[in-house]
Amino acid sequence: MTLLQDPALLWYVNRAAGLVLLVLLTTATVLGVGAVDRRTRSRVGPAGVRRTRPVGRFPGFVLPELHRRVALVAVALTFLHIIPAVLDDYVPIDWLDVVVPFASDYRPLWLGLGTLTFDVLAVVVVTALVRTRIGPVSWKVIHKSVYVTWPLAVLHSVNTGTDTGGVWGWLVLGCVLAVVAACFARLRSMAASDRAARRPVLR
């Protein structure tokens, strides 16, 4: 028996890659929410013109760049999660199930959500490579769809795995709380920016 035929090894690689992948997708989602968070502080300049400047410790390009790099690592790790699942004969998953959602005989709904996650990531990566050809507006709409992958990945992880209790369960909970906290901070920042924009400009 070769290493690629060892069901125990394939299972461990599959689960470990899935665990790290969920953390990376969570990190990319949190960074994505933070990267578009236009937290600004207003001040009045010459001639009563209201000017804004970013609030935070990092330059404006840091969060978007880190977001892209984490997302690329997550895409690469997706293959390390998929290949052992297909090679493992314990469950009936084939290569068609990797790209066609809900076609598998094994937990078709929850496995299909994982397939949708992969499909959306693939579309985002491909369109990023041809971004100049499809135009910034179309690319932005497609890129925003990547945020759908995180809840799909969470549902896929919880309902497809066989060891969702214990440490794994706490990890999933931590990922959910991290994204909820990032979204809450984003909403608070938007509300604060709206209040600042409505204040009268002193001349």
Secondary structure, 3 states (H helix, E strand, C coil): CCHHHCHHHHHHHHHHHHHHHHHHHHHHHHHHHHHCCCCEEEEECHHHCEEEEECCCCCCCHHHHHHHHHHHHHHHHHHHHHHHHHHCCCCCCCHHHHHCCCCCCCCHHHHHHHHHHHHHHHHHHHHHHCHHHHCHHHHHHHHHHHHHHHHHHHHHHHHHCCCCCCHHHHHHHHHHHHHHHHHHHHHHHHHHHHHHHHCCCCC
